[in-house]
């Protein structure tokens, strides 16, 4: 036991005693190697926290928002391209990613204190959590959406008339951003009663009917018009 103590004491003296015989070049090289090792370890840990496996390791995420996402087009679609948690919630650029990680570190406290550790607690907090994420995406111009969706690469001729019309009027000129219209695209919406939906019908289009999105919409509109006509006839 005494030998072990002496060994630790010797190691401590070596580490804390200023070097008198080592050259400046050796110290510089040692610092460089140490810096590379630290950077490698830091970046590895950072990337490990930037995986879907890490995100759903908490049951709060796996049994709530992740389960919801598995039922959306971002999870399963005809092209086979799947978006994972960090694709939508973590920026790709390093500086933006670090800023996002620092913000997300506050979520650790929620885990420790069980803020949403039951389904009911999660539902009670869903609106607040959703509004926080909507505000973040609004502030950064839907940066994470644009990781995959580029307005410059959009072929409007392959979109429905209504989508092409709205994208041309609002997205391409910067009047709106993705999250304004696409809330609830990957997770279920909270109770939206009394909540500003984001995109609103502009005054110049009030009372006008936008191009329909599909044959189903056209059929639905025809049924509604016929139904309204029957009600009007019945009123006479």
N, C-alpha and C positions, 0 to 999 in steps of 0.2 A: 504494500500500500504506500509506503514511504517512497519507494522507487517511482511509483506512478506519479506521486505528487511532485517529486523532483523533476520528472520528465516534463510535466505540464508547466512547471515554473521555468524550465530552460526554454521551452518553446515560446512562452510568453515574453521572456527577456529578448529572445531573438527577434520576435515580431515588433517589439516596442523600442528596441535600441536603435538609434540612428546608424545607418551604414557608414562606416569610415573607410572601407577598402573597396566597395563596389563602384564601378565607373558610372558616369552619367548616362552613357550609352546603354549599359545594362539595365539601369533603373527605368530609362525611357522605354526600352524594349519590354520590360516586365509590365510597365503600366499599359502599354499598347496591347499586349496579350491578355492582360486582365480585363481591359475594356472590351475587347472582342468577345471574350467568354461571357462577360456580364450582358453585353448586347444580345448575344445568341440566346442566353437563358431567358432574358426579358422578352424577346420577340417570340420565342417558342411558347412561353406561358401566355402571351397575348393572343397568339393564334389558337391555342387550346381553348381559350374562353370565347373564341369567335366561331364556334361550331354548333350545329344544331344539337349534337349529343350533349354538349355542356348546357345549352339552354333548357332542354327538357329533362335535365337531371333533377330539377326541382318539380315535385308533383304539382305545385301550383300552376306551372306552365303546361306540363304534360296533359293534365286532365281537364284543362280549360281551353286556353287559346290554341294550343297545338292540335288538340282533338278537333276543334272547329276548323282549323286550316286544312285538315286532311279531307274535308268535304268540299273544297273549293277548287277552282281552275288553276290556282297557283301550285297546287299539290299534284293534281292529276289532270292531264289534258291530252289532246290528240298529237301534239308535237313531242311529248315526252320530256319537256323542259320543266324542272321543278325548282321553285324558289324555297330556300330554307330561311330559318329565322334571321340569321345575320345578313342575308341578302336584302331584307326589307328594313331592318332595324339598326344596321351598323354601316356607316359610310365606308367606301373603299379607300379613299385617300387617307394617308397615315395620320396627318394632323387632325383631320376631322374625326378619324377613328378614335384617337386618344381622347379627344374632347368628349366623345360619346361614352367611352368607357368610364371616364371620370364622373359623368352624370349618372351612369348606370350603377356606380358603386353605392349610391344611396339606396338602391333596391336591396342591398344586403341587409340593411336594418329592417326592411319589411319582412324578409325571410326570418330573421332572428326573432322578431316580435310577433310573427304570425298574422300579419295584416290581412292576408288573403289565403290563409291556410285551409279554408273550407270553401265549398262551392257557394254557399250563401254569402260569405264575406266577400268573395270575388264579385258576385252579382251586385252586391251593395256598392262596391267600389268601381264597377265597370265604367260608368259614365265619366267619373273623374279621371280614370286611367286613360280612357279613350280620348277625352278632351286634351289631356296632356300630350298625347302622341300626335293628335291632329295639329295642335299648335306648333309642335316641334317640326313636323313636316311642312307646315305652312311657312314657317320662318326660314327654312332652308330650301324653299322652292322644290319640295318633294325630291330631295337629293337621292334618297335610296331608290325611289321609283325609277329615276333616270339612270340608275346603274344598269338597268336592262332596257328601259323604254326610252328611245331617243326620238324627240319630235322631228328632228332633221331626217330621220330614217323612216318616218311614217309614210306609207303609201295610201293617201286618202282615197284613192280610187278603189281600194280593196276594203274600205270601211263602209258601214251602212251610211245612208244619206244623213241621218240624224247625227251620228258620231262625227262624220266628216264636217258637217256644218258647225257643230259646237267646237270642235278642235280648231277649225279655221278662225272662228270668231273670237275665241277666248284663250286657247292654249298657245297657239303659234305666235301671237302678239304679246304674250305675257300678262294678259288681263286676269288669267286664272292659272292655278297650278293643279297638278293631278289630284291631290287630296281634297280639293274643293268639291269635286264631283264623285270621287271614287271611295268615299268612306264605306267601311264594311266590306271591302273587296276580298279580304282574306280572313276576317273574323266577324262574328255576329255583332250586330249593332246593339248598343244599349237602348233603353227607352228614349226615343227621340222626341217625345212630346215636349213642345216648347223650346226645342233646340234648333238653332239656326243650321239649316242643312248645308250651308256653304254657297252653292251655286243657286242663283235665283234668276227667274225669267227677267231679262232686261226690259225696260219700259218700251223700247221700240218694237218689241216682239209681243207685247201684251195683247191678248186676243187673237194672235195668229197661231196657226198650227205648224209646228216644226215637221220636217220630213220624218216619216215613221221609220222605225228601226228594222222592222221585219214584216213578213206577211202575217204573222201572228198579231202584231200590233195593228195592222190594217184591218184585220178581221175583228179585233176587239173594238176598234173605233167604229166600224160599221154597225156592230151589234149595239153599241152605246147610242149611236145616232138613231137607229131604228127604235130602240127602247124609248128614247126621248120623244120620238115622233108619236109613238103609241100613247105615251102619257099626255102629250099635248092634245091628241084627238079625244082622249077620254075626258079631258077637262072641258071640252066643248059639249 
